[in-house]
Amino acid sequence: MIRSTLRLYPNRPTPVAGLVLGVALVAVVTVAAVPLRDQVGGTTIALLLVLPVLVAGLAGGRVSAVVTALAAALAYNLAFIPPYGSPSIALVDDAVTFAVLAVVGLTTGTVVAREADRRRIAEERATALQVLNDEYELVQRERERLLEETTRIAVLEQVDEQRAALLRSVSHDLRTPLAAITAVASDLRDRADHDPETRDELLDLVVTEAERLDRIVGNLLSMSRIEAGALSPDTQAVALDELVTDSLRRLDHLFTKVRVEMSVPADVPLVDGDYSQLDQVVTNLLENAARYAPDRSVVRIGAHAIGADQVQFTVEDEGPGIPPHERERSFRPFTRGGTSTGSGVGLAICRAVVEAHGGWISVESGRSGGARFVVTLPVHR
């Protein structure tokens, strides 16, 4: 790559041009100095003839400098050493001057040409490195652009997947309670001969399904706020025993076929949190436990302090549990297990809310093989 780049530079030394320039300067110096050869010493003229050698070395390289040095020595011999026009040298001083001129010219021309070559090579290498650096920066910018494009495409694909999951969730989870409410309302309208007990059961079913519908819509709205980054807890002192008791009272119809064991002492420290958001966490965990708990099984709810700064809240069922390789995935939005009938956002909301409160949530195996959700929250100061 560097060799191909160096061939592009027009300022490399050309021996022919350097030689022509050097010989021409030798001729010019000779012609100009001939009228002065009787007034100016031979040493001065010899030094003047060294200048064309330097110019030839800079312009054409070592070969041009050597040939120009020989031409300068020959011109000095013919034009400035008596007898003029003859290569013979009569005096010893003239012979020494000629020899010194030849040696100095050859040596100086060679050194100057060599240094000029080194300078040119260094400049060309620096230019080549700059070209390579520019090309590298172009490649890096293109790589970053492609990476941004790939990330954008991945985000769009994820949005499409979540949109499709949301549509599936809405089409299934919202239509189920609506269908039940519609059926009960139609039955009550068409048949007025229901006894009071049956009518109360039907009305309770309407209330239950309406509450379920409200929880689904609330979860979907909370998920949209979480994805928009608009989840900001309004923290206050929250008593877990009161929070769990209120949630169980509101969801008591979900636990008609299971037994609930609650172990949340009244002296558990108050947690620092947003009551409505933590209520949504507890509600989702209790509803999840009721959904998977087998008939006549036990759902265990507990809470205890961890040191002086944290409170741990647990909800455990005796259902099928969650395999270890799916536990982290279960907290992703719109993710359902193989037999799940939920919307797929409840656990994702739980994690987002708990982490927004400075805590964390995890799932593990319960004592009977079911799922045990563990929520850790900070103590209110």
KEGUGU-934141 format. One record per residue (C-alpha): chain; residue in three letters; x, y, z; residue number from 0. Coordinates in steps of 0.1 Angstrom, whole numbers. Example, Ala and Ser with C-alpha at 12.3 -4.5 7.8 and 13.67 -1.06 7.14 Angstrom:
! residues 2
<"A" "ALA" <123 -45 78> 0>
<"A" "SER" <137 -11 71> 1>
This chain:
! residues 381
<"A" "MET" <0 0 0> 0>
<"A" "ILE" <28 24 9> 1>
<"A" "ARG" <48 16 -23> 2>
<"A" "SER" <18 22 -45> 3>
<"A" "THR" <12 55 -27> 4>
<"A" "LEU" <48 66 -31> 5>
<"A" "ARG" <46 62 -69> 6>
<"A" "LEU" <21 89 -70> 7>
<"A" "TYR" <44 117 -58> 8>
<"A" "PRO" <59 139 -85> 9>
<"A" "ASN" <87 154 -64> 10>
<"A" "ARG" <110 123 -64> 11>
<"A" "PRO" <145 132 -77> 12>
<"A" "THR" <151 128 -114> 13>
<"A" "PRO" <189 122 -122> 14>
<"A" "VAL" <186 136 -158> 15>
<"A" "ALA" <171 169 -147> 16>
<"A" "GLY" <196 172 -118> 17>
<"A" "LEU" <225 165 -141> 18>
<"A" "VAL" <213 190 -167> 19>
<"A" "LEU" <208 217 -140> 20>
<"A" "GLY" <242 210 -124> 21>
<"A" "VAL" <261 211 -157> 22>
<"A" "ALA" <243 242 -168> 23>
<"A" "LEU" <252 259 -135> 24>
<"A" "VAL" <289 248 -139> 25>
<"A" "ALA" <289 264 -173> 26>
<"A" "VAL" <273 296 -160> 27>
<"A" "VAL" <298 298 -131> 28>
<"A" "THR" <327 291 -155> 29>
<"A" "VAL" <317 317 -180> 30>
<"A" "ALA" <311 343 -153> 31>
<"A" "ALA" <344 336 -135> 32>
<"A" "VAL" <367 334 -165> 33>
<"A" "PRO" <371 372 -169> 34>
<"A" "LEU" <379 373 -132> 35>
<"A" "ARG" <404 345 -130> 36>
<"A" "ASP" <434 368 -128> 37>
<"A" "GLN" <419 389 -100> 38>
<"A" "VAL" <402 361 -80> 39>
<"A" "GLY" <421 332 -64> 40>
<"A" "GLY" <416 297 -75> 41>
<"A" "THR" <403 286 -41> 42>
<"A" "THR" <373 310 -44> 43>
<"A" "ILE" <365 298 -79> 44>
<"A" "ALA" <367 262 -67> 45>
<"A" "LEU" <343 270 -39> 46>
<"A" "LEU" <319 286 -64> 47>
<"A" "LEU" <320 254 -86> 48>
<"A" "VAL" <310 234 -56> 49>
<"A" "LEU" <276 251 -56> 50>
<"A" "PRO" <264 235 -88> 51>
<"A" "VAL" <273 201 -73> 52>
<"A" "LEU" <251 208 -43> 53>
<"A" "VAL" <222 219 -65> 54>
<"A" "ALA" <226 188 -87> 55>
<"A" "GLY" <226 166 -56> 56>
<"A" "LEU" <194 182 -43> 57>
<"A" "ALA" <176 181 -76> 58>
<"A" "GLY" <188 148 -91> 59>
<"A" "GLY" <203 127 -64> 60>
<"A" "ARG" <237 110 -60> 61>
<"A" "VAL" <244 102 -96> 62>
<"A" "SER" <237 137 -107> 63>
<"A" "ALA" <259 151 -79> 64>
<"A" "VAL" <289 128 -88> 65>
<"A" "VAL" <287 136 -125> 66>
<"A" "THR" <284 173 -119> 67>
<"A" "ALA" <313 172 -95> 68>
<"A" "LEU" <335 156 -123> 69>
<"A" "ALA" <322 183 -147> 70>
<"A" "ALA" <331 210 -122> 71>
<"A" "ALA" <366 196 -117> 72>
<"A" "LEU" <371 194 -155> 73>
<"A" "ALA" <359 229 -160> 74>
<"A" "TYR" <382 242 -133> 75>
<"A" "ASN" <411 224 -149> 76>
<"A" "LEU" <405 237 -184> 77>
<"A" "ALA" <394 273 -176> 78>
<"A" "PHE" <413 282 -144> 79>
<"A" "ILE" <446 262 -143> 80>
<"A" "PRO" <474 273 -167> 81>
<"A" "PRO" <479 264 -194> 82>
<"A" "TYR" <442 273 -201> 83>
<"A" "GLY" <423 249 -224> 84>
<"A" "SER" <447 220 -217> 85>
<"A" "PRO" <442 192 -192> 86>
<"A" "SER" <478 194 -181> 87>
<"A" "ILE" <487 209 -147> 88>
<"A" "ALA" <520 227 -143> 89>
<"A" "LEU" <521 238 -107> 90>
<"A" "VAL" <518 217 -76> 91>
<"A" "ASP" <494 242 -59> 92>
<"A" "ASP" <471 240 -89> 93>
<"A" "ALA" <472 203 -87> 94>
<"A" "VAL" <463 203 -50> 95>
<"A" "THR" <435 227 -56> 96>
<"A" "PHE" <421 206 -84> 97>
<"A" "ALA" <423 174 -63> 98>
<"A" "VAL" <407 191 -33> 99>
<"A" "LEU" <379 205 -56> 100>
<"A" "ALA" <373 170 -70> 101>
<"A" "VAL" <373 153 -36> 102>
<"A" "VAL" <352 180 -19> 103>
<"A" "GLY" <328 181 -49> 104>
<"A" "LEU" <323 143 -49> 105>
<"A" "THR" <320 141 -11> 106>
<"A" "THR" <297 171 -7> 107>
<"A" "GLY" <275 161 -36> 108>
<"A" "THR" <272 125 -23> 109>
<"A" "VAL" <263 137 13> 110>
<"A" "VAL" <239 163 1> 111>
<"A" "ALA" <222 139 -23> 112>
<"A" "ARG" <220 112 4> 113>
<"A" "GLU" <205 136 29> 114>
<"A" "ALA" <181 149 2> 115>
<"A" "ASP" <170 114 -5> 116>
<"A" "ARG" <164 107 32> 117>
<"A" "ARG" <144 139 35> 118>
<"A" "ARG" <123 130 5> 119>
<"A" "ILE" <117 95 17> 120>
<"A" "ALA" <108 107 52> 121>
<"A" "GLU" <84 133 37> 122>
<"A" "GLU" <69 107 13> 123>
<"A" "ARG" <64 82 42> 124>
<"A" "ALA" <48 109 63> 125>
<"A" "THR" <25 118 34> 126>
<"A" "ALA" <18 81 29> 127>
<"A" "LEU" <10 76 66> 128>
<"A" "GLN" <-13 106 64> 129>
<"A" "VAL" <-31 92 34> 130>
<"A" "LEU" <-35 58 52> 131>
<"A" "ASN" <-47 77 83> 132>
<"A" "ASP" <-73 95 63> 133>
<"A" "GLU" <-84 63 47> 134>
<"A" "TYR" <-86 47 81> 135>
<"A" "GLU" <-107 75 94> 136>
<"A" "LEU" <-130 72 64> 137>
<"A" "VAL" <-133 35 71> 138>
<"A" "GLN" <-140 41 108> 139>
<"A" "ARG" <-167 67 100> 140>
<"A" "GLU" <-183 43 75> 141>
<"A" "ARG" <-181 15 102> 142>
<"A" "GLU" <-198 38 127> 143>
<"A" "ARG" <-225 47 102> 144>
<"A" "LEU" <-231 10 94> 145>
<"A" "LEU" <-232 3 132> 146>
<"A" "GLU" <-257 30 138> 147>
<"A" "GLU" <-278 18 109> 148>
<"A" "THR" <-276 -18 122> 149>
<"A" "THR" <-286 -6 157> 150>
<"A" "ARG" <-315 14 143> 151>
<"A" "ILE" <-327 -16 123> 152>
<"A" "ALA" <-324 -38 154> 153>
<"A" "VAL" <-344 -12 174> 154>
<"A" "LEU" <-371 -11 147> 155>
<"A" "GLU" <-373 -49 147> 156>
<"A" "GLN" <-376 -49 184> 157>
<"A" "VAL" <-403 -23 183> 158>
<"A" "ASP" <-422 -43 156> 159>
<"A" "GLU" <-419 -74 178> 160>
<"A" "GLN" <-432 -56 208> 161>
<"A" "ARG" <-460 -40 188> 162>
<"A" "ALA" <-470 -75 175> 163>
<"A" "ALA" <-469 -88 211> 164>
<"A" "LEU" <-489 -59 223> 165>
<"A" "LEU" <-516 -66 196> 166>
<"A" "ARG" <-517 -103 206> 167>
<"A" "SER" <-520 -93 243> 168>
<"A" "VAL" <-547 -68 236> 169>
<"A" "SER" <-566 -91 213> 170>
<"A" "HIS" <-566 -119 239> 171>
<"A" "ASP" <-564 -104 273> 172>
<"A" "LEU" <-589 -76 268> 173>
<"A" "ARG" <-614 -96 248> 174>
<"A" "THR" <-616 -123 275> 175>
<"A" "PRO" <-630 -102 303> 176>
<"A" "LEU" <-651 -81 279> 177>
<"A" "ALA" <-666 -113 265> 178>
<"A" "ALA" <-675 -124 301> 179>
<"A" "ILE" <-690 -90 310> 180>
<"A" "THR" <-710 -90 277> 181>
<"A" "ALA" <-723 -125 283> 182>
<"A" "VAL" <-734 -118 318> 183>
<"A" "ALA" <-750 -85 309> 184>
<"A" "SER" <-769 -101 280> 185>
<"A" "ASP" <-781 -129 303> 186>
<"A" "LEU" <-793 -105 329> 187>
<"A" "ARG" <-811 -84 303> 188>
<"A" "ASP" <-828 -113 286> 189>
<"A" "ARG" <-837 -133 316> 190>
<"A" "ALA" <-853 -116 345> 191>
<"A" "ASP" <-862 -147 365> 192>
<"A" "HIS" <-829 -152 382> 193>
<"A" "ASP" <-831 -157 419> 194>
<"A" "PRO" <-812 -132 440> 195>
<"A" "GLU" <-783 -156 448> 196>
<"A" "THR" <-777 -163 411> 197>
<"A" "ARG" <-780 -126 402> 198>
<"A" "ASP" <-755 -117 428> 199>
<"A" "GLU" <-731 -143 415> 200>
<"A" "LEU" <-735 -130 380> 201>
<"A" "LEU" <-729 -94 392> 202>
<"A" "ASP" <-699 -105 412> 203>
<"A" "LEU" <-685 -120 380> 204>
<"A" "VAL" <-690 -87 362> 205>
<"A" "VAL" <-672 -69 389> 206>
<"A" "THR" <-644 -94 389> 207>
<"A" "GLU" <-639 -93 352> 208>
<"A" "ALA" <-641 -55 352> 209>
<"A" "GLU" <-614 -53 378> 210>
<"A" "ARG" <-593 -77 358> 211>
<"A" "LEU" <-598 -56 328> 212>
<"A" "ASP" <-588 -25 348> 213>
<"A" "ARG" <-556 -43 359> 214>
<"A" "ILE" <-547 -52 324> 215>
<"A" "VAL" <-552 -17 311> 216>
<"A" "GLY" <-533 -3 341> 217>
<"A" "ASN" <-504 -26 333> 218>
<"A" "LEU" <-503 -17 296> 219>
<"A" "LEU" <-503 21 305> 220>
<"A" "SER" <-476 15 331> 221>
<"A" "MET" <-455 -3 305> 222>
<"A" "SER" <-459 26 281> 223>
<"A" "ARG" <-447 50 308> 224>
<"A" "ILE" <-418 28 316> 225>
<"A" "GLU" <-407 26 279> 226>
<"A" "ALA" <-411 64 276> 227>
<"A" "GLY" <-388 69 307> 228>
<"A" "ALA" <-416 86 326> 229>
<"A" "LEU" <-416 64 357> 230>
<"A" "SER" <-408 85 387> 231>
<"A" "PRO" <-418 72 421> 232>
<"A" "ASP" <-433 97 446> 233>
<"A" "THR" <-417 81 477> 234>
<"A" "GLN" <-432 80 511> 235>
<"A" "ALA" <-433 56 541> 236>
<"A" "VAL" <-452 25 531> 237>
<"A" "ALA" <-463 -3 556> 238>
<"A" "LEU" <-460 -36 538> 239>
<"A" "ASP" <-485 -54 561> 240>
<"A" "GLU" <-512 -29 552> 241>
<"A" "LEU" <-502 -29 515> 242>
<"A" "VAL" <-504 -67 513> 243>
<"A" "THR" <-536 -69 533> 244>
<"A" "ASP" <-553 -44 510> 245>
<"A" "SER" <-542 -63 479> 246>
<"A" "LEU" <-554 -96 493> 247>
<"A" "ARG" <-588 -81 502> 248>
<"A" "ARG" <-591 -68 467> 249>
<"A" "LEU" <-580 -101 451> 250>
<"A" "ASP" <-597 -125 474> 251>
<"A" "HIS" <-618 -140 446> 252>
<"A" "LEU" <-586 -152 430> 253>
<"A" "PHE" <-577 -174 460> 254>
<"A" "THR" <-610 -193 465> 255>
<"A" "LYS" <-593 -226 456> 256>
<"A" "VAL" <-560 -221 473> 257>
<"A" "ARG" <-549 -212 508> 258>
<"A" "VAL" <-529 -181 516> 259>
<"A" "GLU" <-503 -180 544> 260>
<"A" "MET" <-493 -145 552> 261>
<"A" "SER" <-463 -138 574> 262>
<"A" "VAL" <-458 -101 573> 263>
<"A" "PRO" <-452 -89 609> 264>
<"A" "ALA" <-465 -55 618> 265>
<"A" "ASP" <-430 -46 631> 266>
<"A" "VAL" <-414 -49 597> 267>
<"A" "PRO" <-397 -16 589> 268>
<"A" "LEU" <-415 8 567> 269>
<"A" "VAL" <-402 8 531> 270>
<"A" "ASP" <-394 39 511> 271>
<"A" "GLY" <-417 38 480> 272>
<"A" "ASP" <-446 50 460> 273>
<"A" "TYR" <-477 33 474> 274>
<"A" "SER" <-496 30 441> 275>
<"A" "GLN" <-466 17 422> 276>
<"A" "LEU" <-457 -8 450> 277>
<"A" "ASP" <-494 -19 451> 278>
<"A" "GLN" <-491 -27 414> 279>
<"A" "VAL" <-460 -48 421> 280>
<"A" "VAL" <-478 -67 449> 281>
<"A" "THR" <-510 -71 429> 282>
<"A" "ASN" <-491 -85 399> 283>
<"A" "LEU" <-471 -110 420> 284>
<"A" "LEU" <-502 -122 438> 285>
<"A" "GLU" <-522 -125 406> 286>
<"A" "ASN" <-493 -144 391> 287>
<"A" "ALA" <-492 -168 420> 288>
<"A" "ALA" <-530 -174 419> 289>
<"A" "ARG" <-528 -181 382> 290>
<"A" "TYR" <-502 -209 385> 291>
<"A" "ALA" <-510 -223 420> 292>
<"A" "PRO" <-528 -257 418> 293>
<"A" "ASP" <-561 -262 436> 294>
<"A" "ARG" <-558 -268 473> 295>
<"A" "SER" <-522 -256 473> 296>
<"A" "VAL" <-506 -229 494> 297>
<"A" "VAL" <-495 -194 485> 298>
<"A" "ARG" <-470 -180 510> 299>
<"A" "ILE" <-464 -143 515> 300>
<"A" "GLY" <-437 -131 537> 301>
<"A" "ALA" <-416 -101 546> 302>
<"A" "HIS" <-386 -95 569> 303>
<"A" "ALA" <-359 -70 575> 304>
<"A" "ILE" <-324 -75 562> 305>
<"A" "GLY" <-300 -56 584> 306>
<"A" "ALA" <-310 -20 591> 307>
<"A" "ASP" <-314 -7 555> 308>
<"A" "GLN" <-335 -32 535> 309>
<"A" "VAL" <-367 -52 537> 310>
<"A" "GLN" <-373 -84 517> 311>
<"A" "PHE" <-408 -93 505> 312>
<"A" "THR" <-415 -128 490> 313>
<"A" "VAL" <-444 -144 472> 314>
<"A" "GLU" <-442 -182 468> 315>
<"A" "ASP" <-465 -207 450> 316>
<"A" "GLU" <-466 -244 446> 317>
<"A" "GLY" <-470 -243 408> 318>
<"A" "PRO" <-447 -256 380> 319>
<"A" "GLY" <-421 -230 387> 320>
<"A" "ILE" <-398 -213 362> 321>
<"A" "PRO" <-368 -232 348> 322>
<"A" "PRO" <-334 -215 356> 323>
<"A" "HIS" <-327 -207 319> 324>
<"A" "GLU" <-360 -188 316> 325>
<"A" "ARG" <-360 -168 348> 326>
<"A" "GLU" <-342 -138 334> 327>
<"A" "ARG" <-363 -139 303> 328>
<"A" "SER" <-395 -139 323> 329>
<"A" "PHE" <-389 -103 333> 330>
<"A" "ARG" <-388 -91 297> 331>
<"A" "PRO" <-419 -72 283> 332>
<"A" "PHE" <-445 -93 265> 333>
<"A" "THR" <-428 -126 273> 334>
<"A" "ARG" <-450 -155 283> 335>
<"A" "GLY" <-443 -190 294> 336>
<"A" "GLY" <-455 -220 276> 337>
<"A" "THR" <-488 -222 296> 338>
<"A" "SER" <-491 -186 305> 339>
<"A" "THR" <-524 -168 301> 340>
<"A" "GLY" <-513 -134 313> 341>
<"A" "SER" <-504 -103 293> 342>
<"A" "GLY" <-467 -108 295> 343>
<"A" "VAL" <-460 -73 311> 344>
<"A" "GLY" <-467 -79 348> 345>
<"A" "LEU" <-432 -91 358> 346>
<"A" "ALA" <-416 -66 335> 347>
<"A" "ILE" <-435 -38 353> 348>
<"A" "CYS" <-425 -53 387> 349>
<"A" "ARG" <-388 -52 378> 350>
<"A" "ALA" <-390 -16 364> 351>
<"A" "VAL" <-409 -3 395> 352>
<"A" "VAL" <-386 -21 420> 353>
<"A" "GLU" <-354 -9 403> 354>
<"A" "ALA" <-368 26 401> 355>
<"A" "HIS" <-371 24 439> 356>
<"A" "GLY" <-335 14 443> 357>
<"A" "GLY" <-342 -23 449> 358>
<"A" "TRP" <-341 -55 429> 359>
<"A" "ILE" <-363 -85 422> 360>
<"A" "SER" <-355 -121 413> 361>
<"A" "VAL" <-371 -155 410> 362>
<"A" "GLU" <-360 -188 424> 363>
<"A" "SER" <-373 -222 432> 364>
<"A" "GLY" <-397 -225 462> 365>
<"A" "ARG" <-397 -251 489> 366>
<"A" "SER" <-423 -272 469> 367>
<"A" "GLY" <-407 -266 435> 368>
<"A" "GLY" <-429 -236 425> 369>
<"A" "ALA" <-418 -201 419> 370>
<"A" "ARG" <-406 -179 447> 371>
<"A" "PHE" <-403 -142 438> 372>
<"A" "VAL" <-380 -121 461> 373>
<"A" "VAL" <-383 -83 462> 374>
<"A" "THR" <-358 -62 481> 375>
<"A" "LEU" <-366 -26 489> 376>
<"A" "PRO" <-349 2 509> 377>
<"A" "VAL" <-360 11 544> 378>
<"A" "HIS" <-377 45 548> 379>
<"A" "ARG" <-356 69 569> 380>
